[in-house]
Amino acid sequence: MAETHADADASADADAGRGPGQRRPEPIEDGDETVDLFRAVGKQVKLLRERAGLTQRELGDRLGYGEELISSVERGRRTPQPEFLDAADDCLEAGGLLKIAKEDVVRAKAKARVKHPAWFRDYARLEREAVELSFYSTLTVPGLLQTEGYARAVFASRQPLLDEETIEQRVAARLSRQEITTRWPPPMVSAVIQEVVLLQPFGGRAVRKGQLEQLLRLGRMRNVQIQVMPTDREEHAGMGGPFTLLTPKGRPQLAYLEVQNLSRLITDPEEVRVLATKYGSIRGQALTPQDSLILIEKLLGAA
């Protein structure tokens, strides 16, 4: 199975858990000595949370983060923003134990590096500059919208098999890209996802449930619109396969395709125009963003 970013970076190598304008924990991006610091901070958060008698979900609700984000911080998979450390310290009555770690965390974060495959780096660089991103996904949830568990399942299922270290690097790199959805000003993000993608229990039932919850959170953000293409559509404009459209700041719109280990960044204006027109038709044939969230809620209730 190819690493497909065209499918929202379906398995190439991307939990935004907060609302627009809010900050969130950021992922560990390197395997150097900074990892020890991140893990130590995570253990402190876990100890303080358990001492307060809170579950990860309860702490996340109080701080405005998703449950999986809290789990990732506690396991050292993500490092928190200074604002998170301040809020968690106050909420958990840590007496400054977490606040005092802010300087060390900021320094460690500055030293971290994102590790993308060489063939993906050009796209990743353009994505960071994007003011608008559009995904049509037929195989997996778009990478920018994936939870950590879902992303790990994607990479673990790739063939030829990836070793564990590479899987963890790809997961961290994918999560790091998601920062753009919560920066300010954020890019406008739209995604049309085939309904069958949401029905498949990729990674297991718990991972699917967490992913559906993630889509609901993101779909309620002002800069994100998620639409579902129902399986019962007799025809639609997306039969040619998945693709991505992105508009870097101050530059013309581009397109990106990826399938079966082949990737292509499209800059030709006419080719981009054709795909952009096709994406407009796909959006018109899919459920509205509001109806899509209602469907996702129903699927979550049955999960």
Helices and strands as residue ranges (DSSP letters): E 26-27, H 34-51, H 56-63, H 67-74, E 78-79, H 82-91, G 99-101, H 102-111, G 118-120, H 121-128, E 130-137, G 143-145, H 148-156, H 164-177, G 178-181, E 188-194, H 195-199, H 205-219, E 224-229, E 243-248, E 254-259, E 262-266, H 269-285, H 289-302
